[in-house]
Amino acid sequence: METITWNEFAKVEIRVGRIISAEIFTKAKKPAFVLYVDFGEEIGVKKSSAQITQLYSPEELTGKLVVGVINFPKKQIGQIMSECLVTGFPNELGEVALCVPDKPVPLGTKLI
């Protein structure tokens, strides 16, 4: 495992957001959702593609707090431009479970 410095880690903007909308990404090569995530007044709403269809439905994602990286460059994924990376962990089957705060925190809060 490669180590990084604290200054390198501090450059990564890992923030809390709330999924305000989730849609099936019908034109994705692998099953995915298009997520619209509200990171608060300062940052706003960002769009992301997420391959989390095995464990979640669009209905249960709406309103869920998530942890996202907001300072990666935008990335073209199929027909959408992904603006953030919503984080998660794969289980033993490779199905992704979202990384979420276990208590309410303000939108846009940075991981410390």
N, CA, C and O atoms as CSV, one atom per row, in Angstrom:
chain,resi,resn,atom,element,x,y,z
A,1,MET,N,N,0.846,-1.178,0.000
A,1,MET,CA,C,0.000,0.000,0.000
A,1,MET,C,C,0.890,1.240,0.000
A,1,MET,O,O,1.819,1.362,0.799
A,2,GLU,N,N,0.584,2.145,-0.910
A,2,GLU,CA,C,1.326,3.399,-0.984
A,2,GLU,C,C,0.828,4.348,0.097
A,2,GLU,O,O,-0.377,4.458,0.324
A,3,THR,N,N,1.748,5.029,0.761
A,3,THR,CA,C,1.346,6.016,1.757
A,3,THR,C,C,1.301,7.396,1.117
A,3,THR,O,O,1.983,7.660,0.127
A,4,ILE,N,N,0.482,8.278,1.700
A,4,ILE,CA,C,0.379,9.660,1.252
A,4,ILE,C,C,0.616,10.562,2.452
A,4,ILE,O,O,0.553,10.123,3.600
A,5,THR,N,N,0.886,11.813,2.173
A,5,THR,CA,C,1.086,12.767,3.257
A,5,THR,C,C,-0.267,13.323,3.705
A,5,THR,O,O,-1.272,13.208,3.004
A,6,TRP,N,N,-0.261,13.917,4.872
A,6,TRP,CA,C,-1.484,14.560,5.364
A,6,TRP,C,C,-1.909,15.672,4.401
A,6,TRP,O,O,-3.100,15.855,4.153
A,7,ASN,N,N,-0.947,16.409,3.864
A,7,ASN,CA,C,-1.278,17.496,2.928
A,7,ASN,C,C,-1.936,16.963,1.667
A,7,ASN,O,O,-2.837,17.608,1.130
A,8,GLU,N,N,-1.509,15.796,1.180
A,8,GLU,CA,C,-2.145,15.191,0.007
A,8,GLU,C,C,-3.589,14.816,0.325
A,8,GLU,O,O,-4.491,15.078,-0.470
A,9,PHE,N,N,-3.805,14.206,1.481
A,9,PHE,CA,C,-5.158,13.823,1.886
A,9,PHE,C,C,-6.054,15.051,2.055
A,9,PHE,O,O,-7.227,15.030,1.682
A,10,ALA,N,N,-5.495,16.109,2.615
A,10,ALA,CA,C,-6.282,17.320,2.886
A,10,ALA,C,C,-6.789,17.970,1.600
A,10,ALA,O,O,-7.744,18.745,1.648
A,11,LYS,N,N,-6.179,17.676,0.460
A,11,LYS,CA,C,-6.631,18.230,-0.817
A,11,LYS,C,C,-7.935,17.601,-1.304
A,11,LYS,O,O,-8.641,18.193,-2.120
A,12,VAL,N,N,-8.259,16.408,-0.809
A,12,VAL,CA,C,-9.464,15.707,-1.255
A,12,VAL,C,C,-10.667,16.278,-0.517
A,12,VAL,O,O,-10.736,16.227,0.711
A,13,GLU,N,N,-11.611,16.822,-1.274
A,13,GLU,CA,C,-12.824,17.408,-0.699
A,13,GLU,C,C,-13.881,16.311,-0.548
A,13,GLU,O,O,-14.639,16.036,-1.478
A,14,ILE,N,N,-13.923,15.696,0.621
A,14,ILE,CA,C,-14.896,14.643,0.923
A,14,ILE,C,C,-15.986,15.292,1.759
A,14,ILE,O,O,-15.750,15.720,2.888
A,15,ARG,N,N,-17.192,15.359,1.185
A,15,ARG,CA,C,-18.284,16.116,1.803
A,15,ARG,C,C,-19.556,15.282,1.932
A,15,ARG,O,O,-19.745,14.287,1.233
A,16,VAL,N,N,-20.415,15.715,2.840
A,16,VAL,CA,C,-21.725,15.083,3.025
A,16,VAL,C,C,-22.741,15.753,2.107
A,16,VAL,O,O,-22.807,16.978,2.011
A,17,GLY,N,N,-23.526,14.921,1.439
A,17,GLY,CA,C,-24.606,15.424,0.602
A,17,GLY,C,C,-25.865,14.604,0.810
A,17,GLY,O,O,-25.834,13.535,1.421
A,18,ARG,N,N,-26.968,15.116,0.297
A,18,ARG,CA,C,-28.247,14.402,0.373
A,18,ARG,C,C,-28.727,14.147,-1.051
A,18,ARG,O,O,-28.800,15.065,-1.867
A,19,ILE,N,N,-29.052,12.887,-1.338
A,19,ILE,CA,C,-29.588,12.542,-2.650
A,19,ILE,C,C,-30.992,13.133,-2.752
A,19,ILE,O,O,-31.883,12.797,-1.973
A,20,ILE,N,N,-31.168,14.020,-3.728
A,20,ILE,CA,C,-32.489,14.630,-3.891
A,20,ILE,C,C,-33.276,13.970,-5.010
A,20,ILE,O,O,-34.491,14.136,-5.111
A,21,SER,N,N,-32.562,13.208,-5.863
A,21,SER,CA,C,-33.228,12.499,-6.949
A,21,SER,C,C,-32.322,11.377,-7.427
A,21,SER,O,O,-31.101,11.522,-7.481
A,22,ALA,N,N,-32.947,10.249,-7.774
A,22,ALA,CA,C,-32.219,9.109,-8.338
A,22,ALA,C,C,-33.045,8.553,-9.489
A,22,ALA,O,O,-34.239,8.289,-9.350
A,23,GLU,N,N,-32.381,8.382,-10.630
A,23,GLU,CA,C,-33.058,7.876,-11.824
A,23,GLU,C,C,-32.272,6.698,-12.385
A,23,GLU,O,O,-31.053,6.636,-12.227
A,24,ILE,N,N,-32.947,5.778,-13.028
A,24,ILE,CA,C,-32.258,4.688,-13.703
A,24,ILE,C,C,-31.503,5.268,-14.891
A,24,ILE,O,O,-32.068,6.005,-15.700
A,25,PHE,N,N,-30.225,4.930,-14.988
A,25,PHE,CA,C,-29.363,5.391,-16.084
A,25,PHE,C,C,-29.543,4.391,-17.224
A,25,PHE,O,O,-28.777,3.436,-17.355
A,26,THR,N,N,-30.561,4.624,-18.041
A,26,THR,CA,C,-30.991,3.652,-19.050
A,26,THR,C,C,-29.938,3.385,-20.125
A,26,THR,O,O,-29.932,2.305,-20.716
A,27,LYS,N,N,-29.057,4.334,-20.387
A,27,LYS,CA,C,-28.075,4.161,-21.465
A,27,LYS,C,C,-26.695,3.761,-20.947
A,27,LYS,O,O,-25.725,3.777,-21.705
A,28,ALA,N,N,-26.595,3.403,-19.670
A,28,ALA,CA,C,-25.315,2.964,-19.114
A,28,ALA,C,C,-24.974,1.559,-19.605
A,28,ALA,O,O,-25.861,0.738,-19.836
A,29,LYS,N,N,-23.670,1.295,-19.761
A,29,LYS,CA,C,-23.228,-0.045,-20.186
A,29,LYS,C,C,-23.485,-1.074,-19.092
A,29,LYS,O,O,-23.877,-2.205,-19.379
A,30,LYS,N,N,-23.263,-0.682,-17.831
A,30,LYS,CA,C,-23.551,-1.533,-16.675
A,30,LYS,C,C,-24.687,-0.883,-15.905
A,30,LYS,O,O,-24.785,0.345,-15.896
A,31,PRO,N,N,-25.553,-1.661,-15.255
A,31,PRO,CA,C,-26.676,-1.065,-14.517
A,31,PRO,C,C,-26.201,0.017,-13.539
A,31,PRO,O,O,-25.277,-0.196,-12.754
A,32,ALA,N,N,-26.849,1.169,-13.607
A,32,ALA,CA,C,-26.458,2.302,-12.768
A,32,ALA,C,C,-27.629,3.248,-12.580
A,32,ALA,O,O,-28.645,3.162,-13.270
A,33,PHE,N,N,-27.458,4.157,-11.623
A,33,PHE,CA,C,-28.397,5.247,-11.398
A,33,PHE,C,C,-27.687,6.564,-11.694
A,33,PHE,O,O,-26.467,6.663,-11.569
A,34,VAL,N,N,-28.460,7.567,-12.084
A,34,VAL,CA,C,-27.985,8.945,-12.101
A,34,VAL,C,C,-28.493,9.556,-10.799
A,34,VAL,O,O,-29.697,9.587,-10.541
A,35,LEU,N,N,-27.566,10.038,-9.991
A,35,LEU,CA,C,-27.912,10.641,-8.704
A,35,LEU,C,C,-27.716,12.147,-8.780
A,35,LEU,O,O,-26.747,12.628,-9.366
A,36,TYR,N,N,-28.636,12.879,-8.188
A,36,TYR,CA,C,-28.505,14.321,-8.009
A,36,TYR,C,C,-28.336,14.529,-6.510
A,36,TYR,O,O,-29.235,14.229,-5.724
A,37,VAL,N,N,-27.163,15.051,-6.121
A,37,VAL,CA,C,-26.792,15.139,-4.713
A,37,VAL,C,C,-26.631,16.602,-4.311
A,37,VAL,O,O,-25.861,17.343,-4.923
A,38,ASP,N,N,-27.361,17.007,-3.282
A,38,ASP,CA,C,-27.295,18.369,-2.759
A,38,ASP,C,C,-26.211,18.425,-1.688
A,38,ASP,O,O,-26.318,17.779,-0.646
A,39,PHE,N,N,-25.153,19.215,-1.962
A,39,PHE,CA,C,-24.058,19.380,-1.013
A,39,PHE,C,C,-24.157,20.700,-0.250
A,39,PHE,O,O,-23.158,21.181,0.283
A,40,GLY,N,N,-25.326,21.274,-0.196
A,40,GLY,CA,C,-25.531,22.496,0.578
A,40,GLY,C,C,-25.416,23.749,-0.253
A,40,GLY,O,O,-25.058,23.710,-1.431
A,41,GLU,N,N,-25.726,24.862,0.382
A,41,GLU,CA,C,-25.825,26.151,-0.296
A,41,GLU,C,C,-24.514,26.573,-0.961
A,41,GLU,O,O,-24.531,27.085,-2.080
A,42,GLU,N,N,-23.387,26.367,-0.294
A,42,GLU,CA,C,-22.084,26.801,-0.820
A,42,GLU,C,C,-21.669,26.019,-2.073
A,42,GLU,O,O,-21.093,26.595,-2.995
A,43,ILE,N,N,-21.955,24.720,-2.113
A,43,ILE,CA,C,-21.499,23.845,-3.202
A,43,ILE,C,C,-22.598,23.607,-4.231
A,43,ILE,O,O,-22.332,23.616,-5.433
A,44,GLY,N,N,-23.820,23.397,-3.774
A,44,GLY,CA,C,-24.945,23.167,-4.666
A,44,GLY,C,C,-25.165,21.705,-4.992
A,44,GLY,O,O,-24.658,20.815,-4.309
A,45,VAL,N,N,-25.935,21.469,-6.055
A,45,VAL,CA,C,-26.313,20.110,-6.468
A,45,VAL,C,C,-25.326,19.629,-7.521
A,45,VAL,O,O,-25.000,20.350,-8.465
A,46,LYS,N,N,-24.855,18.395,-7.343
A,46,LYS,CA,C,-23.939,17.776,-8.313
A,46,LYS,C,C,-24.528,16.447,-8.766
A,46,LYS,O,O,-25.264,15.788,-8.032
A,47,LYS,N,N,-24.186,16.073,-9.993
A,47,LYS,CA,C,-24.707,14.856,-10.621
A,47,LYS,C,C,-23.625,13.776,-10.577
A,47,LYS,O,O,-22.434,14.063,-10.703
A,48,SER,N,N,-24.068,12.523,-10.395
A,48,SER,CA,C,-23.129,11.405,-10.377
A,48,SER,C,C,-23.786,10.158,-10.953
A,48,SER,O,O,-24.995,9.964,-10.828
A,49,SER,N,N,-22.978,9.321,-11.583
A,49,SER,CA,C,-23.424,7.996,-12.000
A,49,SER,C,C,-22.950,7.012,-10.941
A,49,SER,O,O,-21.796,7.069,-10.517
A,50,ALA,N,N,-23.824,6.114,-10.510
A,50,ALA,CA,C,-23.459,5.179,-9.446
A,50,ALA,C,C,-23.971,3.777,-9.764
A,50,ALA,O,O,-25.163,3.580,-10.001
A,51,GLN,N,N,-23.062,2.812,-9.766
A,51,GLN,CA,C,-23.418,1.414,-10.005
A,51,GLN,C,C,-23.782,0.751,-8.672
A,51,GLN,O,O,-23.023,-0.047,-8.122
A,52,ILE,N,N,-24.955,1.107,-8.179
A,52,ILE,CA,C,-25.418,0.624,-6.875
A,52,ILE,C,C,-26.802,-0.011,-6.976
A,52,ILE,O,O,-27.544,-0.061,-5.995
A,53,THR,N,N,-27.139,-0.494,-8.168
A,53,THR,CA,C,-28.500,-0.974,-8.426
A,53,THR,C,C,-28.822,-2.294,-7.741
A,53,THR,O,O,-29.997,-2.618,-7.568
A,54,GLN,N,N,-27.816,-3.063,-7.346
A,54,GLN,CA,C,-28.101,-4.358,-6.715
A,54,GLN,C,C,-28.674,-4.196,-5.304
A,54,GLN,O,O,-29.484,-5.014,-4.867
A,55,LEU,N,N,-28.263,-3.156,-4.599
A,55,LEU,CA,C,-28.670,-3.005,-3.194
A,55,LEU,C,C,-29.668,-1.881,-2.941
A,55,LEU,O,O,-30.203,-1.771,-1.838
A,56,TYR,N,N,-29.930,-1.036,-3.957
A,56,TYR,CA,C,-30.786,0.133,-3.739
A,56,TYR,C,C,-31.789,0.296,-4.870
A,56,TYR,O,O,-31.566,-0.152,-5.995
A,57,SER,N,N,-32.899,0.949,-4.544
A,57,SER,CA,C,-33.870,1.384,-5.550
A,57,SER,C,C,-33.852,2.913,-5.559
A,57,SER,O,O,-33.429,3.528,-4.581
A,58,PRO,N,N,-34.305,3.530,-6.648
A,58,PRO,CA,C,-34.344,5.002,-6.670
A,58,PRO,C,C,-35.159,5.586,-5.519
A,58,PRO,O,O,-34.801,6.625,-4.966
A,59,GLU,N,N,-36.237,4.927,-5.166
A,59,GLU,CA,C,-37.114,5.439,-4.107
A,59,GLU,C,C,-36.402,5.477,-2.750
A,59,GLU,O,O,-36.542,6.444,-2.002
A,60,GLU,N,N,-35.644,4.430,-2.438
A,60,GLU,CA,C,-34.986,4.421,-1.129
A,60,GLU,C,C,-33.741,5.303,-1.086
A,60,GLU,O,O,-33.269,5.649,-0.004
A,61,LEU,N,N,-33.207,5.667,-2.241
A,61,LEU,CA,C,-32.046,6.550,-2.279
A,61,LEU,C,C,-32.419,8.003,-2.031
A,61,LEU,O,O,-31.640,8.754,-1.443
A,62,THR,N,N,-33.595,8.401,-2.472
A,62,THR,CA,C,-34.027,9.790,-2.322
A,62,THR,C,C,-34.110,10.153,-0.843
A,62,THR,O,O,-34.805,9.495,-0.068
A,63,GLY,N,N,-33.398,11.202,-0.466
A,63,GLY,CA,C,-33.373,11.661,0.924
A,63,GLY,C,C,-32.213,11.114,1.729
A,63,GLY,O,O,-31.993,11.562,2.854
A,64,LYS,N,N,-31.464,10.163,1.195
A,64,LYS,CA,C,-30.358,9.530,1.920
A,64,LYS,C,C,-29.131,10.430,1.931
A,64,LYS,O,O,-28.760,11.008,0.909
A,65,LEU,N,N,-28.501,10.544,3.113
A,65,LEU,CA,C,-27.220,11.222,3.221
A,65,LEU,C,C,-26.133,10.311,2.663
A,65,LEU,O,O,-26.159,9.100,2.884
A,66,VAL,N,N,-25.177,10.894,1.938
A,66,VAL,CA,C,-24.071,10.132,1.357
A,66,VAL,C,C,-22.773,10.915,1.544
A,66,VAL,O,O,-22.785,12.101,1.875
A,67,VAL,N,N,-21.664,10.229,1.326
A,67,VAL,CA,C,-20.344,10.834,1.383
A,67,VAL,C,C,-19.804,10.872,-0.039
A,67,VAL,O,O,-19.758,9.844,-0.715
A,68,GLY,N,N,-19.396,12.050,-0.495
A,68,GLY,CA,C,-18.924,12.187,-1.866
A,68,GLY,C,C,-17.654,13.008,-1.978
A,68,GLY,O,O,-17.377,13.874,-1.148
A,69,VAL,N,N,-16.891,12.719,-3.018
A,69,VAL,CA,C,-15.713,13.519,-3.357
A,69,VAL,C,C,-16.162,14.530,-4.404
A,69,VAL,O,O,-16.692,14.154,-5.450
A,70,ILE,N,N,-15.949,15.817,-4.120
A,70,ILE,CA,C,-16.497,16.850,-4.998
A,70,ILE,C,C,-15.448,17.600,-5.807
A,70,ILE,O,O,-15.803,18.479,-6.593
A,71,ASN,N,N,-14.162,17.278,-5.638
A,71,ASN,CA,C,-13.161,18.048,-6.377
A,71,ASN,C,C,-12.359,17.224,-7.379
A,71,ASN,O,O,-11.247,17.609,-7.741
A,72,PHE,N,N,-12.903,16.102,-7.831
A,72,PHE,CA,C,-12.343,15.428,-8.997
A,72,PHE,C,C,-12.787,16.203,-10.235
A,72,PHE,O,O,-13.813,16.882,-10.201
A,73,PRO,N,N,-12.021,16.108,-11.335
A,73,PRO,CA,C,-12.507,16.725,-12.568
A,73,PRO,C,C,-13.805,16.042,-13.020
A,73,PRO,O,O,-14.021,14.863,-12.736
A,74,LYS,N,N,-14.655,16.776,-13.715
A,74,LYS,CA,C,-15.867,16.180,-14.274
A,74,LYS,C,C,-15.465,15.048,-15.209
A,74,LYS,O,O,-14.415,15.097,-15.849
A,75,LYS,N,N,-16.322,14.018,-15.280
A,75,LYS,CA,C,-16.005,12.842,-16.104
A,75,LYS,C,C,-17.223,12.449,-16.926
A,75,LYS,O,O,-18.321,12.289,-16.394
A,76,GLN,N,N,-17.017,12.296,-18.219
A,76,GLN,CA,C,-18.099,11.853,-19.106
A,76,GLN,C,C,-18.320,10.362,-18.891
A,76,GLN,O,O,-17.408,9.559,-19.091
A,77,ILE,N,N,-19.525,9.995,-18.488
A,77,ILE,CA,C,-19.904,8.594,-18.311
A,77,ILE,C,C,-21.150,8.378,-19.154
A,77,ILE,O,O,-22.244,8.807,-18.787
A,78,GLY,N,N,-20.976,7.712,-20.283
A,78,GLY,CA,C,-22.092,7.569,-21.209
A,78,GLY,C,C,-22.560,8.935,-21.648
A,78,GLY,O,O,-21.775,9.739,-22.152
A,79,GLN,N,N,-23.840,9.198,-21.458
A,79,GLN,CA,C,-24.411,10.477,-21.893
A,79,GLN,C,C,-24.504,11.522,-20.790
A,79,GLN,O,O,-25.079,12.591,-20.995
A,80,ILE,N,N,-23.944,11.223,-19.622
A,80,ILE,CA,C,-23.979,12.238,-18.560
A,80,ILE,C,C,-22.563,12.670,-18.195
A,80,ILE,O,O,-21.597,11.938,-18.412
A,81,MET,N,N,-22.464,13.859,-17.644
A,81,MET,CA,C,-21.208,14.373,-17.128
A,81,MET,C,C,-21.265,14.240,-15.607
A,81,MET,O,O,-22.001,14.964,-14.937
A,82,SER,N,N,-20.482,13.308,-15.076
A,82,SER,CA,C,-20.448,13.085,-13.634
A,82,SER,C,C,-19.633,14.188,-12.981
A,82,SER,O,O,-18.524,14.498,-13.417
A,83,GLU,N,N,-20.196,14.781,-11.923
A,83,GLU,CA,C,-19.570,15.934,-11.269
A,83,GLU,C,C,-19.027,15.627,-9.889
A,83,GLU,O,O,-18.382,16.479,-9.278
A,84,CYS,N,N,-19.275,14.422,-9.383
A,84,CYS,CA,C,-18.775,14.031,-8.073
A,84,CYS,C,C,-18.723,12.508,-8.012
A,84,CYS,O,O,-19.313,11.819,-8.844
A,85,LEU,N,N,-18.009,11.997,-7.018
A,85,LEU,CA,C,-17.927,10.554,-6.800
A,85,LEU,C,C,-18.623,10.228,-5.490
A,85,LEU,O,O,-18.168,10.644,-4.425
A,86,VAL,N,N,-19.717,9.491,-5.559
A,86,VAL,CA,C,-20.409,9.028,-4.362
A,86,VAL,C,C,-19.691,7.761,-3.911
A,86,VAL,O,O,-19.504,6.837,-4.703
A,87,THR,N,N,-19.291,7.714,-2.649
A,87,THR,CA,C,-18.431,6.636,-2.158
A,87,THR,C,C,-19.221,5.451,-1.619
A,87,THR,O,O,-20.361,5.591,-1.175
A,88,GLY,N,N,-18.591,4.284,-1.667
A,88,GLY,CA,C,-19.202,3.067,-1.149
A,88,GLY,C,C,-18.172,1.959,-1.041
A,88,GLY,O,O,-17.017,2.116,-1.438
A,89,PHE,N,N,-18.612,0.841,-0.496
A,89,PHE,CA,C,-17.760,-0.320,-0.295
A,89,PHE,C,C,-18.424,-1.550,-0.899
A,89,PHE,O,O,-19.618,-1.766,-0.691
A,90,PRO,N,N,-17.669,-2.365,-1.648
A,90,PRO,CA,C,-18.257,-3.590,-2.199
A,90,PRO,C,C,-18.332,-4.690,-1.130
A,90,PRO,O,O,-17.430,-4.841,-0.306
A,91,ASN,N,N,-19.418,-5.441,-1.169
A,91,ASN,CA,C,-19.517,-6.600,-0.290
A,91,ASN,C,C,-18.838,-7.791,-0.962
A,91,ASN,O,O,-18.187,-7.631,-1.995
A,92,GLU,N,N,-18.986,-8.976,-0.385
A,92,GLU,CA,C,-18.322,-10.168,-0.919
A,92,GLU,C,C,-18.799,-10.546,-2.323
A,92,GLU,O,O,-18.109,-11.286,-3.025
A,93,LEU,N,N,-19.960,-10.054,-2.742
A,93,LEU,CA,C,-20.481,-10.314,-4.087
A,93,LEU,C,C,-20.158,-9.182,-5.074
A,93,LEU,O,O,-20.521,-9.255,-6.248
A,94,GLY,N,N,-19.481,-8.148,-4.594
A,94,GLY,CA,C,-19.164,-7.009,-5.443
A,94,GLY,C,C,-20.273,-5.973,-5.510
A,94,GLY,O,O,-20.170,-5.008,-6.268
A,95,GLU,N,N,-21.330,-6.154,-4.730
A,95,GLU,CA,C,-22.434,-5.191,-4.687
A,95,GLU,C,C,-22.017,-4.026,-3.784
A,95,GLU,O,O,-21.512,-4.240,-2.682
A,96,VAL,N,N,-22.231,-2.801,-4.254
A,96,VAL,CA,C,-21.729,-1.628,-3.537
A,96,VAL,C,C,-22.741,-1.106,-2.531
A,96,VAL,O,O,-23.884,-0.798,-2.866
A,97,ALA,N,N,-22.277,-1.012,-1.263
A,97,ALA,CA,C,-23.045,-0.391,-0.184
A,97,ALA,C,C,-22.497,1.016,0.012
A,97,ALA,O,O,-21.286,1.204,0.128
A,98,LEU,N,N,-23.378,1.995,0.048
A,98,LEU,CA,C,-22.960,3.390,0.176
A,98,LEU,C,C,-22.272,3.666,1.501
A,98,LEU,O,O,-22.600,3.075,2.530
A,99,CYS,N,N,-21.311,4.578,1.451
A,99,CYS,CA,C,-20.674,5.110,2.649
A,99,CYS,C,C,-21.558,6.267,3.117
A,99,CYS,O,O,-21.747,7.240,2.387
A,100,VAL,N,N,-22.097,6.161,4.328
A,100,VAL,CA,C,-23.051,7.167,4.816
A,100,VAL,C,C,-22.717,7.568,6.251
A,100,VAL,O,O,-22.214,6.747,7.018
A,101,PRO,N,N,-22.992,8.825,6.626
A,101,PRO,CA,C,-22.842,9.207,8.029
A,101,PRO,C,C,-23.910,8.507,8.862
A,101,PRO,O,O,-25.040,8.339,8.404
A,102,ASP,N,N,-23.564,8.100,10.072
A,102,ASP,CA,C,-24.554,7.394,10.888
A,102,ASP,C,C,-25.394,8.325,11.765
A,102,ASP,O,O,-26.290,7.872,12.478
A,103,LYS,N,N,-25.104,9.623,11.710
A,103,LYS,CA,C,-25.893,10.644,12.405
A,103,LYS,C,C,-26.085,11.826,11.463
A,103,LYS,O,O,-25.265,12.029,10.569
A,104,PRO,N,N,-27.145,12.609,11.639
A,104,PRO,CA,C,-27.351,13.778,10.777
A,104,PRO,C,C,-26.240,14.813,10.952
A,104,PRO,O,O,-25.833,15.120,12.073
A,105,VAL,N,N,-25.761,15.341,9.837
A,105,VAL,CA,C,-24.786,16.430,9.829
A,105,VAL,C,C,-25.195,17.405,8.729
A,105,VAL,O,O,-25.893,17.014,7.793
A,106,PRO,N,N,-24.777,18.658,8.824
A,106,PRO,CA,C,-25.163,19.634,7.802
A,106,PRO,C,C,-24.622,19.266,6.425
A,106,PRO,O,O,-23.517,18.737,6.301
A,107,LEU,N,N,-25.408,19.550,5.398
A,107,LEU,CA,C,-24.979,19.302,4.018
A,107,LEU,C,C,-23.727,20.120,3.729
A,107,LEU,O,O,-23.624,21.282,4.122
A,108,GLY,N,N,-22.778,19.497,3.034
A,108,GLY,CA,C,-21.531,20.173,2.686
A,108,GLY,C,C,-20.429,20.015,3.706
A,108,GLY,O,O,-19.299,20.431,3.454
A,109,THR,N,N,-20.724,19.422,4.859
A,109,THR,CA,C,-19.708,19.245,5.887
A,109,THR,C,C,-18.541,18.427,5.336
A,109,THR,O,O,-18.740,17.398,4.690
A,110,LYS,N,N,-17.318,18.901,5.604
A,110,LYS,CA,C,-16.115,18.228,5.108
A,110,LYS,C,C,-15.652,17.159,6.095
A,110,LYS,O,O,-15.681,17.362,7.308
A,111,LEU,N,N,-15.228,16.024,5.555
A,111,LEU,CA,C,-14.639,14.973,6.374
A,111,LEU,C,C,-13.378,15.505,7.024
A,111,LEU,O,O,-12.547,16.134,6.368
A,112,ILE,N,N,-13.238,15.249,8.326
A,112,ILE,CA,C,-12.029,15.685,9.037
A,112,ILE,C,C,-11.322,14.504,9.656
A,112,ILE,O,O,-10.284,14.672,10.296
